[in-house]
Amino acid sequence: MQKKVIAAMVALMMVATGIVILEMTQESDASATDGLATYNFFFAKQGDTSWTTHQGSGYNAFIALKATLDDKFITYEADNNYTVTTTYTTINSSYGQFSSISGLINSTYSVFIYSTATGSWVPGPTTALGFYQAYSDYDANLRTANIIIYDGTIATAQAIGIALPSGNDLVSIYDVTTTNAFKVTFHVSIANTSARPTSVSEADWNYAVAHQGTYYGYGSNCYLALQNAISSAYGNNSMYNTSNGGINVSSYGYVSSMMGVKEANTSTETQSIWDYWSIYIGSAIAQDGSNYSLFTGGFLTPLSGLGSQYECSELCYQFVHSVYP
């Protein structure tokens, strides 16, 4: 199917001049095998009577839009940084924010997303396109494969005054399935099995100790894959989550509890005592801890596009008992 779509695009380009307007179909991403979703982008500015449309593929909407703009030699300025460092390194909340796209938008623009939950166009919670993803397991507030970008500030998509994209104008959400593209291997362990926090029941602790091991899950990011792995194995999905997906750059995908074992702070006036789930990238924990992940599983993925330091198909989660000094 993908070859058919490419052929149709080539045919259109052969007969069109100026800006190419492509007819999009819901089948355009049906034969993808790399796990990368397809996105449709609909641009408009004041006075327009029709949409300028672009289509691209990628892990998130920003990667997809950049790819199609590059292919068409359309110049733009945007924040490409997935992380930002001040006192420490964290996920950049402006990742995917455009300053301009030649002929399409300036620095102030409005974003509307087609919500599959409501079947309607709704205001996007952010103008940073790096946090929109078109995967069936992703947070519903940011899950979309279809995005309207309006040059300027406007309250609703309907106020733009152009018939809103619908039907065959829209592409489908990518269904996350049990295929290798989404597979992540997890090695779950407890560093000190005799150091049970008093806040964790003996039954929960013994259960977790007995069930240390390797698990397999499927997800568009490593946190969602971990949820899949643990809930599939035990029906126990008691892991910390947030309501707004990737916008919560400090907490999305943070695991405070797994299999009933919860983090705890039992510090005293003279000692800092923490019990928590730590995360390491790879199949084993390095002796010097050098593969400790600075980011939660929500910002790591088995898919390609973010950069090798954020792409992984194997992680270690270990419950650690730390005492300082």
N, C-alpha and C positions, 0 to 999 in steps of 0.2 A: 504494500500500500504506500509506503514511504516513497518508493521509486515513482509511483504514479503521480504523487503529489509534486515531486521535484520536476517531473516531466511537464506537468501542467503549469508550473511556475515558469519554466523555461519558455514554453509556448507563449505565455502572456507577455513575457519580456520581449520577445521577438516582434510583437505587433504593437507594443505600447511605447510611448515616449513620455518624457517627463516623469512625474511621480507615478510609480506602479502601484495600483490598488489591486490586491489579491483577494480572490474569493476564498474564504476559509471554510473548512468542513470539519465536522466532529471526528472524522476518520483519520485526520492527518497524523495523529500520534499512535495509531492503533498497532503498528507493527514495530515500534521501537523496542530494542532488546537491551539497551544500555542503561535503562532506568531513568533516562533524562526526559523530563516532561516538555510538552509544547505549550507555548503561550501566544495569545493574540493581544496586540496592543492597538488601541484606537485613539488617535490623536485628534484634537480639535482646538481651535482658538476662536476668539470672538469674531463673528461674521461668517464663519464657515457654514456651508450647507451640507457637507458630507464629511465622513471620517477619512483620515489618512491612516491606513492600516499597515502594520508590520507583524510578522510572525517569526518567532525564534524558539530555540530549544536550549535547555540548560537546567541545572540543579535548582536555581531560583530565577525569579523574574528579571533581576538585574543582569545576571549572566546571560540570559536569553536575549534581552534587549540589546546589550552591548554587542553580542555576536552578530545580530542582524544589522545593526548600525555600521559595524566594521565592514561587513560584507558589501554593504551598499555605499561605502565611502562617505557616510554621513558623519560630520564632525560633532563632537560633544565634549562636555566637561562633567566629571562626576567624581564622587568620593569612592575610590576603589578599595579602600582599606577595610579589610574584614575585622582587624583588631586595631586598638589604639593604646598607646602607653603613656601614662602620666606617672603616678606613683608606682603603679603596677599595670600589667597588661590585661586588658579586658576586651570583650567584643565591642565593636564600634557601632553605636546606635544610629549613626548616619550612613552606614554602609549601603551604597546604592542610591544615595541622594544625588540628583542631577543639578548642576548649575546652569546648564543649557544643552539643548539639542538643536543643531542648526535647522532653521526653518520650521521648527515644531514647538519648542517651549523655551522660556527663559527660566530664571532662578525661582520664580514663584509659580507654582502649578498645583492643581488639585488632582487627586487620585480617587477613582471609583473602581470597585471590584465587583465582578459578578459572583454573588454568593450562591453556592449550590444548596446551602441550608435553607435559604429563603426563596430561591429562584428569582432573584431580583438584583438590580444594581444598587449598591450601598456605598456610602463614603468609606474609603480605606482608612484604617487607623494610623497609617504613617505614609509619608511620601518617600521614604527610603525603600526602594524596590527590592533590596536584598533580602527582606524579611517575608516576602510573598513567595509561597511555594504551591505547586499544583499537585500535591500528593494526597491520597485518600485518608492517610493516617494523621496528617498534619493538623494543627490547631485550626478550628473552623473560622476563627476571626481573621486569619491570614491566608486561608486556603482558597486559591483561585487560579484559574488558567486564563482568565480574560480580564484585561485592565484598560480602563479609560483614563487618559492623561490629558487634562485640559490646561491650556496656557492661561494662568491667572487664577483668581480665587472665585469659586462658585459653590453654592450650598448643596445642590443636588445634580445628579446626572441629567435629570429631566429638564433642568433649567438651561442646559446647553442649547436646546432647541433643535437637535438632530434626532431622528428616529433611533432609539437605542438598539445596539446590536442584539440579535436574538437568533434562535434556530441555528441554521447552518453557518451563521457568522461566528459562532462560538466553538471553542475546542473543549474537549472533556478533561476532567480531572484524571490524573494517572492513577490507576488502581495498584496499590502496593500489594504484591503477591509473594508467595514463597519461592522466589527465584533467586539465583546467585547474586544478581545485581543489588538486592536489598539484604543479603545475609550478613549477619555479624556473629562472631563467636565470642562468648564471654566466659572468663575464668573467675569464678566467685569463691572467695576464701575469707577466713577470719585469722588475723595475724597471731593473736594470742587467745587461744580457746579457753584459757582459765581466767580471763579478765572480763567477766560478764558485768556490764553496767547494772547498777541496782534498779534502774528504770526499765530494764528488759526482763521479762519473766523467764524463769528457769526453763519452762516448756518451750517458749519461742527460741531461746538461746540454744537449747539442745537440738531443736529441730534444724536450725540454721547450720549448726556445727556438723550435723549428720548429712546435710545436703550441700556441703561445699562441693564444687566440681565445675564441669564445663557444660555450658548451655548454648543453644542456638536460637537466634531470633531474627525477625525480618522487619525492617522499617526504613523510612526515608532518612532518618537520622539515628544515631546510635542509642539515644535515650529511648526513642519509640521502639527500637528493636529490642532493647532490654526489657521494656514493659511486655512486649510480645513473648519474649523468652520466659520470663518469670510467671506471667499469667498462664501461659500454655502449660508450664510444668506443674504449677501448684494452684492456679486459680487465685493467686495472691498478688494483687496489683497495688499494694499499699506503698507507693512511692510518690515522693513529692512532685507536684506539677504546678503549672501556673495557667492562668486563663487566657493569656494573650501571646502565646507562642514566643517567637524569637524576639519580640520587642523587649521582654524582660532579660536584658543582656547579662545580668548578674545571676539570675536564678533559674532560667528555663532549663529543664533537664537535670536539675540538682537532685541527687538521691540522698534523702535523709533517713529513709527506712527501706529495708528489703527483707522479705521473709520474716517480718516481725521484729527484726533487730534495728532499733532506732538509735540515731546519734544522741550523744549525751554530753553535757558539760557539768562536771562535778568538781570544778576548781575550788581551791581553798585560798586562804589569805597568803599562803606561801608557795603554792604550786598551781600551775595551769594544767588541768586534766581534761582531755577531750577524747571522746570516742566517736569515730565518724567513718563514713564510707569514702575511701580514696579511689582514684581512677588512674590507670596506667595504660599507655598505648603499646600494644603488642601482645605477644603470646605468653610473656613472663615478666615479672617485676625485676628490673635491673637491681643489682646488689647495692648500687649507689643511689637508686631512686631516680636516675636521670630520665626515665621515660614517664615520669609523673605528668599528667595532663593538666595544663593551666586552665582548661575549659571543661565545662560539663559535657555529657554525652549529647545534649541537645544541639551543640554547635560542632559536632563531629559527624561525619557521614560515610557510609560505604560507597557513595556515588562520587563521580568525578566532577571537577569544576572549581572547587573552593581553593585548591592548592594542596600539595601532598601532606603538609603538616596537619591538615584538618580532615584528611581522608584516611579511613582505617576500617578494616574488616575484622579486627580482633582487639579486644580490650580485657584488662584485668580490673575487677572491682574487689577491693580488700577492706575489711573492717579493721580499723587501726585503733589501738589504745596508745595515746600519746601523753607523756608526763613531762612538763617543763617547770623548773630546771631539773 
